[in-house]
Amino acid sequence: MISFSEIFDAMMVGEATFRQQKPGKVMEKLKTFVSSLVDLTESEWDFLRQAATVSTLKRGENLSFLTHKPRQMGFMFSGVVRSFVIEEDGKDYTWNFHFYSKGGHVNNLFVGDYASLLTDTDSILQFEVLQDCEIVFLPYSALTTLYHDSEKWERYGRKTTEQAYIIARERALTLLTKSAGQRLALLQRDFPSLFEKVPNYHIASFLGITPQTLSRLQREANI
C-alpha cells in the first residue's frame, strides 16, 4: 500500500492554498457523495480524509496543476470552475462547468481530467475559477490504493467512470442532434442557477453558439 507520506508528497505541488485545515462541512459533502456509491467504512473514510486537502481559490485563478500531468481530482464544495480548450486560433471553447449541486453528476461535482490521470499525460483542458470556491483535492494515488485493495472500491471506480461516460455521451449527442434552442432549454431545466453565476458568453460557448444567438434565444424564451 502507498504510504501517507508518499500521498502527501504527490499533493504538494507548490500551491500555498493546499496547506490548509479540512473544514468539516466540506468533507461531509464528499463523504455523502462517496457513500452514495459505495458502503464506506470508518477506516476507509479516515484514509480518504487524511489524504484529502481543502483549497480555497479566488475568481480568476487558473488551476494549472490540473493540466500538466495532473495527479489529483477535485470535489467541488462551493463556487464554479470552468474547463475549456484553447484552439490554435486562440479561441477558447467551454467544455464544462464544475460546481456542487444536490443530485449533481460526477462531471460537474468533480474537476479535473480523468483521461489524463489514466494515461499520465498533459491535459488538453484548462481550468479557471469563475466564482470563489472551495475544493477538496484527492490525490489519484490514494484512490488507486483503494482500487487495488478492494473489489468494492473497484466497483466504485467503475460506477463513477460509467456515469462520466454516459454524461459525456449525452453532451456529444445533444450538440449533434438538438437545436440551439433545445440545448438552451435543457441547460435551463437541469442547472438554472448557472445563469446567475456564469457570464453569458461562457454559457454560449458551452452551448456551441454565439453570445448574440444566446441573447436572442433568451429573449424569445423570456429567460
C-alpha positions as CSV (number, residue, x, y, z in Angstrom):
1,M,0.0,0.0,0.0
2,I,1.2,3.5,-0.7
3,S,2.1,5.3,2.5
4,F,0.6,8.6,3.6
5,S,3.9,10.3,3.2
6,E,4.0,9.3,-0.4
7,I,0.5,10.5,-0.9
8,F,1.2,13.9,0.7
9,D,4.4,14.2,-1.4
10,A,2.3,13.8,-4.5
11,M,-0.1,16.5,-3.3
12,M,2.4,19.2,-2.6
13,V,2.6,21.0,-5.9
14,G,3.8,24.3,-4.6
15,E,0.4,25.8,-4.1
16,A,0.1,27.6,-0.8
17,T,-3.7,27.1,-0.8
18,F,-3.3,23.4,-0.3
19,R,-1.7,23.8,3.2
20,Q,-5.0,24.3,4.9
21,Q,-7.2,22.8,7.5
22,K,-10.0,20.4,6.5
23,P,-13.4,22.1,7.3
24,G,-15.9,19.6,8.5
25,K,-18.8,20.7,6.3
26,V,-16.7,20.5,3.1
27,M,-15.5,16.9,3.9
28,E,-19.1,15.8,4.9
29,K,-20.3,16.6,1.4
30,L,-17.6,14.5,-0.1
31,K,-18.4,11.7,2.4
32,T,-22.1,11.9,1.4
33,F,-21.3,11.6,-2.3
34,V,-18.9,8.7,-1.9
35,S,-21.3,6.9,0.5
36,S,-24.0,7.1,-2.2
37,L,-21.9,4.9,-4.4
38,V,-20.0,2.6,-2.0
39,D,-20.5,1.2,1.5
40,L,-17.9,3.4,3.2
41,T,-16.3,2.1,6.4
42,E,-14.9,4.4,9.0
43,S,-11.3,3.2,8.4
44,E,-11.7,3.9,4.6
45,W,-13.2,7.3,5.3
46,D,-10.3,8.1,7.7
47,F,-7.9,7.1,4.9
48,L,-9.6,9.5,2.4
49,R,-10.0,12.2,4.9
50,Q,-6.3,12.2,5.8
51,A,-5.3,12.1,2.2
52,A,-7.6,15.0,1.2
53,T,-6.8,18.7,1.3
54,V,-9.2,21.6,1.1
55,S,-8.2,24.5,-1.1
56,T,-9.8,28.0,-1.3
57,L,-9.4,29.6,-4.7
58,K,-10.3,33.0,-5.9
59,R,-12.1,34.2,-9.0
60,G,-9.7,34.4,-12.0
61,E,-7.2,31.9,-10.7
62,N,-6.1,29.2,-13.1
63,L,-5.7,25.6,-11.9
64,S,-2.6,24.8,-13.9
65,F,-1.7,21.9,-11.7
66,L,-4.7,20.0,-13.2
67,T,-3.3,20.5,-16.7
68,H,0.4,19.4,-16.6
69,K,0.4,15.7,-15.8
70,P,-2.3,16.0,-13.1
71,R,-2.0,13.9,-10.0
72,Q,-5.3,14.7,-8.3
73,M,-9.0,15.2,-8.8
74,G,-11.1,18.0,-7.1
75,F,-14.5,17.6,-5.5
76,M,-16.5,20.9,-5.7
77,F,-17.9,22.2,-2.4
78,S,-18.8,25.8,-3.4
79,G,-18.2,28.2,-6.3
80,V,-17.8,27.5,-10.0
81,V,-14.9,26.3,-12.2
82,R,-14.9,26.3,-16.0
83,S,-13.0,23.7,-18.0
84,F,-12.1,24.8,-21.6
85,V,-9.9,24.1,-24.6
86,I,-7.9,26.8,-26.5
87,E,-7.6,26.2,-30.2
88,E,-4.8,27.2,-32.5
89,D,-6.6,30.3,-33.5
90,G,-6.6,31.4,-29.9
91,K,-10.3,31.0,-29.3
92,D,-11.4,29.0,-26.3
93,Y,-14.3,26.6,-26.1
94,T,-16.0,25.7,-22.9
95,W,-16.1,22.0,-22.2
96,N,-17.9,22.0,-18.8
97,F,-18.8,23.9,-15.6
98,H,-17.9,22.3,-12.3
99,F,-19.9,23.1,-9.2
100,Y,-21.7,21.4,-6.3
101,S,-25.5,20.7,-6.6
102,K,-27.7,18.2,-4.9
103,G,-28.2,15.3,-7.3
104,G,-25.3,16.5,-9.5
105,H,-23.4,14.1,-11.6
106,V,-19.7,13.3,-11.5
107,N,-18.8,15.5,-14.5
108,N,-20.0,18.6,-12.5
109,L,-19.2,17.6,-9.0
110,F,-15.5,16.8,-9.8
111,V,-13.0,19.0,-11.5
112,G,-10.0,17.5,-13.4
113,D,-9.2,15.4,-16.5
114,Y,-9.7,11.8,-15.7
115,A,-8.3,10.7,-19.1
116,S,-5.0,12.5,-18.3
117,L,-4.8,10.8,-14.9
118,L,-5.3,7.4,-16.6
119,T,-2.7,8.0,-19.3
120,D,-0.3,10.0,-17.2
121,T,-0.2,12.8,-19.9
122,D,-0.8,16.5,-20.0
123,S,-4.4,17.5,-20.3
124,I,-5.7,19.5,-23.2
125,L,-8.2,21.0,-20.8
126,Q,-7.5,24.2,-18.8
127,F,-9.4,25.3,-15.7
128,E,-10.3,28.7,-14.4
129,V,-12.2,29.8,-11.3
130,L,-15.4,31.8,-12.3
131,Q,-16.6,32.2,-8.7
132,D,-14.7,31.9,-5.5
133,C,-14.7,28.3,-4.5
134,E,-13.6,25.6,-2.0
135,I,-12.5,22.3,-3.5
136,V,-11.5,19.1,-1.8
137,F,-8.5,17.6,-3.7
138,L,-7.8,13.9,-3.6
139,P,-4.5,12.5,-4.9
140,Y,-5.2,9.9,-7.5
141,S,-2.7,7.6,-5.8
142,A,-5.0,7.4,-2.8
143,L,-7.9,6.2,-4.9
144,T,-5.8,3.7,-6.8
145,T,-4.6,2.3,-3.5
146,L,-8.3,1.6,-2.5
147,Y,-9.0,0.2,-6.0
148,H,-6.1,-2.3,-5.7
149,D,-7.0,-3.4,-2.2
150,S,-10.8,-3.9,-2.5
151,E,-13.2,-5.2,-5.1
152,K,-15.8,-2.8,-3.6
153,W,-13.7,0.2,-4.5
154,E,-13.1,-1.2,-8.0
155,R,-16.9,-1.1,-8.3
156,Y,-16.9,2.5,-7.1
157,G,-14.3,3.4,-9.8
158,R,-16.4,1.6,-12.4
159,K,-19.6,3.4,-11.3
160,T,-18.0,6.8,-11.5
161,T,-16.4,6.1,-14.8
162,E,-19.7,4.8,-16.2
163,Q,-21.5,7.9,-15.0
164,A,-18.9,10.2,-16.6
165,Y,-19.1,8.3,-19.9
166,I,-23.0,8.5,-20.0
167,I,-22.9,12.2,-19.3
168,A,-20.2,12.9,-21.9
169,R,-22.1,10.8,-24.5
170,E,-25.3,12.7,-23.8
171,R,-23.5,16.0,-24.2
172,A,-22.0,14.9,-27.6
173,L,-25.4,13.7,-28.9
174,T,-27.1,16.9,-27.7
175,L,-24.6,19.0,-29.6
176,L,-25.2,16.9,-32.7
177,T,-28.9,16.3,-32.6
178,K,-30.6,19.2,-30.7
179,S,-31.2,22.7,-31.9
180,A,-29.6,25.7,-30.1
181,G,-33.0,26.5,-28.5
182,Q,-33.4,22.9,-27.3
183,R,-29.9,22.9,-25.9
184,L,-30.6,26.1,-24.0
185,A,-33.9,24.7,-22.6
186,L,-32.2,21.6,-21.4
187,L,-29.4,23.6,-19.6
188,Q,-32.1,25.9,-18.1
189,R,-34.1,22.9,-16.9
190,D,-31.1,21.0,-15.4
191,F,-29.0,23.8,-14.0
192,P,-31.0,27.1,-13.8
193,S,-28.6,28.6,-11.2
194,L,-25.8,28.6,-13.7
195,F,-27.3,31.6,-15.4
196,E,-26.9,33.6,-12.3
197,K,-23.3,32.5,-11.7
198,V,-21.7,32.3,-15.2
199,P,-21.2,35.0,-17.8
200,N,-23.4,34.6,-20.9
201,Y,-20.5,34.3,-23.3
202,H,-19.2,31.2,-21.4
203,I,-22.7,29.7,-21.5
204,A,-22.9,30.4,-25.2
205,S,-19.6,28.7,-25.7
206,F,-20.8,25.7,-23.8
207,L,-23.9,25.5,-26.0
208,G,-21.9,25.9,-29.2
209,I,-23.5,29.2,-30.2
210,T,-22.5,32.9,-30.3
211,P,-23.4,35.3,-27.5
212,Q,-25.7,37.1,-29.9
213,T,-27.6,33.9,-30.6
214,L,-27.9,33.2,-26.9
215,S,-29.3,36.6,-26.2
216,R,-31.9,36.2,-29.0
217,L,-33.0,32.8,-27.7
218,Q,-33.3,34.1,-24.2
219,R,-35.5,36.9,-25.3
220,E,-37.7,34.5,-27.3
221,A,-37.9,32.2,-24.3
222,N,-38.3,35.1,-21.8
223,I,-35.3,33.8,-19.8
